[in-house]
Amino acid sequence: EPEVTQTPSHQVTQMGQEVILRCVPISNHLYFYWYRQILGQKVEFLVSFYNNEISEKSEIFDDQFSVERPDGSNFTLKIRSTKLEDSAMYFCASSNENIQYFGAGTRLSVL
Amino acid sequence: RKEVEQDPGPFNVPEGATVAFNCTYSNSASQSFFWYRQDCRKEPKLLMSVYSSGNEDGRFTAQLNRASQYISLLIRDSKLSDSATYLCVVRYSSASKIIFGSGTRLSIRP
């Protein structure tokens, strides 16, 4: 069964450092998303991406965040200068308009 | 008012019991509705979509009441493996972001 894959599974970084979280969406999907979940809280939308551009973003997705689809398979989330409050589980999802399928997530720990 | 509201639980029920969860949503323009389940420290996984006429998938039954902006999930003959957090999810239009409730924790005891 096709699945969304994310790497790394766990990323530890120092405050102020840049991180890149990577995702390989399901191959025939056209819509890509990033969500995050702070420990003990609900899953929150960050950004959606379609046709090589951002289609929607939340208030959380400020100038420190960016997304890119550098080739035909990868979809990345970059955080330029990490803050302590960026510590969370980051989930990538993909869809073909209907059901969104989620990757296993990257746990980001900012020290 | 929260966009999607759920009773956080936890619900602690014996194996074999029937349990029901409810969810309300605030935006009457919402078009699509889902139940996802999330195991501890794992990703959300689709349990079932929710249709206006109500739908059933094995032991799981979902209902939607658009007039009351209310969604429900019924689990019959609960199994130990049903222990998880159940997430009520709403979407405003196809391919748009999905909005999660905070989840209802269910624990099935032997």
Interface residues (C-beta under 8 A of the other chain):
Chain A: Y31 Y33 Q41 K42 V43 E44 F45 S48 Y50 S55 E56 S58 M89 F91 S95 E97 N98 I99 Q100 Y101 F102 G103 A104 G105 R107
Chain B: S32 F34 Q38 R41 K42 E43 P44 K45 L46 S49 L87 S94 A95 S96 K97 I98 I99 F100 G101 S102 G103
